[in-house]
Amino acid sequence: MEFSDFIKYVPKIAKETLPATDAHAKMVPPERIEFLQKQSLINTIPKKAAVLMLLYPKSSQTHMALIVRNSYPGIHASQIAFPGGKVEVYDKDLSDTALRETHEEIGVPKEKVEVIRAFSEVYIPPSNYLVSPFLGFSNEELFFKLNPEEVSGIIELPLHQFLDESTVVTVSMTTSYAKDIMVPAFQIGEYLVWGATAMMMSELKELIKRVV
């Protein structure tokens, strides 16, 4: 999609009703859907985090930034994700968290990003994080400076490729809650995107397809 065309859709994207759990469920194994539906946060005090779904022009085409997290001992090591992280006490709000973390992880100053809106929260049981995604865009092509302590690579995903249904696959995988389970995912070149990030991507994909 031409970036100039994407910009025309921004007002509609900002006002459109979010697909929320209906979109999330498309990227969740059937065995996991019932658990997530019954999951209650009433008796849980999750840690809070925020991520940025960042769109920008590259060679006049709309692209989206995803990061490859470093290999380290931990639940989310080596996974594909949106830039972002946990809330700090000095953050003004959740969108400020997403912008600050994006700057820290991939070197994009918050001044270059316009936040369009918040998307539906996603709870991650293994790490007990409640993650708030925000959609934002930059009007200029971005040059990334990766934080080597957290990020090993970046994926610049063309929006037209992201919206193509052929990127959605189902693969056998061992997760934190099951062994050899069939998991829906986005196949982005050599990378598989699954779990919470895939759920967020599914909601973004459905919303964009509604308005274009």
Secondary structure, DSSP 8 states (H G I E B T S, - for coil): -BHHHHHHHHHHHHHS---THHHHHTTS-HHHHHHHHH--STT---EEEEEEEEEEEETTEEEEEEEEE---SSTTTT-EE-SEEE--TT-SSHHHHHHHHHHHHH---GGG-EEEEE---EEETTTTEEEEEEEEE-SS-------TTTEEEEEEEEHHHHH-GGGEEEEEE--SS-SSEEEEEEEETTEEE-HHHHHHHHHHHHHHHHH-
